[in-house]
Amino acid sequence: MAHGLKQFAQFSAIALITVLGSTKAGIAIESQDVKARLLADIGFQYAALGDSQRSTEVLEQALRSTKAMSARCFQGNLLAKIGGGYLLVGQETQGKQLLTEALQTAVAQEATRCSRSGTSPTESLRNRAKEYADAGHFDLALELGQRLVDPMTLAELAGYLSAAGQPERATKVLNQAIDRAESLTHQADRTQMLVVMAERLRWGEHREQSSVVLQRALESLNAPAQSKPAPSNAVNSKPAPVSAKFSAESLQVSSTLRIARVFAAIGENQQAIEVLNQVVPKIRTLASQPLPLDRVGYQIDAALQYGELGQKSQSGDLLAEALASVQGIPRDGSSNREYAVTKIAEGYAKLGDFKQALQLAQAIPIVSQRTSALGQIAIAYAKAGNLDAGVKLAQSIKNRNAVLIEVVRHHLGNKQPDQAWNLVQTYQVKGILSEVAVGFVEAGQPEKALQIVQTGNLKGFVPDLALSYVKVGQPDQALQLVANQQMEWILPAIARGFAKQGQLDSALRVTQAMNDKNYKAQALIAIAQVYTKQDAAEQGSIQSILANPMTLLRSLFGDSEREKAAKKVLDQALQVTQSY
């Protein structure tokens, strides 16, 4: 998902809660729930600023409101935030008790299958732990993370600690995450969890930690199969159960190929090649029954990985083996066999052997699969830099537009929105305007994005455009766009954007234009969070503090002006909230 859309998603819950509370019939009940959430946020931010007296007063109000909530699905989430606030001001007994209650409440509510915005109650708690770590509250993040008994969350917290310059602590937490993953009952689940952990760490750019977990995943694969008792207090720590139709050997091959791919993604190409060299003999000895195409699929996967790693000889050999295997399988009327040929043709195209790829694709008898194969070859042409050949081939097949969409996406993935837009206009590509608009938003060209939105009469992109204007320092255009569209609910995000840029006056000016109390309070809290987070984030390593003289001064004497500004903003948020 594009970055602009991610920002939009972060604030969509604000709109949802207000919509739920806007109907006159239910406004008394819903406003109580909204008030509880706002008070919990305000109390936590006072605590983050070290104002224990003010924080305790507000947290007590938040706790009473939370206990009285009508919608209990995410009551645990607020209890965790309130408990976290108490811990920050040194009230450990109350804080830890509330964190325990938060987890118990979340587990109980999850049993009822309640959720909002696709997030379960326990997943919401995991998000809070990462949110605390992102703000620099590592002790609090770990206090909650340890209770969740979730190896994935602990691994991600280890990533935050590493990024903050705390390698020893990060290693300790990562080892805890690995231990919990390895305590899962079944070997396949243990391996799967370790692989997913490594993938998450790679996404977060924590390459060294990802490598450590990958090595443990390899050890798990090679260990004798055995079951272990499941931890009694685990919360959703087990990955989705593996399908019974796959043999143990097949599952091992699948996991090994994933490990090789992650090694390549973190830049350890030689290690990835060694893993592929180890797994290829196992692929060749896989039983052909009951699923004869399994082995073919793994041969193709390994071949493509070899190709991406520059090992064209091994890649070509495996593709030839896969092709021979497929040709030995009788047609059964389904498209599975032809799908395998499609992937082989795609592999040859990626190797640059377009002649062989085209020959295979054109011989596929099923029209839909033949079209798909030719489309993949056209995309490969474009990615190889031969755009004309790719477009020419795309125009010769039935689903021309679908193929051109993928070529456009290739340009967007390479941060080339101008080339993407030129392709769309030249060949009248349909159904991709919204993605091109987001591409220009991410490139810091909101005017171009607005032109596309207006040309295509696109709906739903004004929030992204408004945030893009803030990002490139054009506040008046952002506010004018929002005013024209009557979209007050996006203003908290805009206020936060100004605050992040250090434009406190502009951020506060946005709040003055708000009529809705919920939005206004949310905006004020968001402004305060920016300033509070800067303080918390500076609690990194001694080296990082010494490297920045201003950080050193703040660590010794505090930043009274910024602190005063944040408290003043929180006071306004509290006043608005209490007027509900």
Secondary structure by P-SEA (a helix, b strand, c coil): ccaaaaaaaaaaaaaaaaaaacccccaaaaaaaaaaaaaaaaaaaaaaacaaaaaaaaaaaaaaaaaacccccaaaaaaaaaaaaaaaacaaaaaaaaaaaaaaaaaaaaaaccccccccaaaaaaaaaaaaaaacaaaaaaaaaaaaccaaaaaaaaaaaaaaccaaaaaaaaaaaaaaaaacccaaaaaaaaaaaaaaaaaacaaaaaaaaaaaaaaaaacccccccccccccccccccccccccaaaaaaaaaaaaaaaaaaacaaaaaaaaaaaaaaaaaacccccccaaaaaaaaaaaaaaaaacaaaaaaaaaaaaaaaaaaccccccaaaaaaaaaaaaaaaaacaaaaaaaaaaacccaaaaaaaaaaaaaaaaaacaaaaaaaaaaaccaaaaaaaaaaaaaaaaccaaaaaaaaaaacccccaaaaaaaaaaaccaaaaaaaaaaaccccaaaaaaaaaaaaccaaaaaaaaaaaccccaaaaaaaaaaaacaaaaaaaaaaacccaaaaaaaaaaaaaaaaaaaaaacccaaaaaacaaaaaaaaccaaaaaaaaaaaaaaaaaaaaac
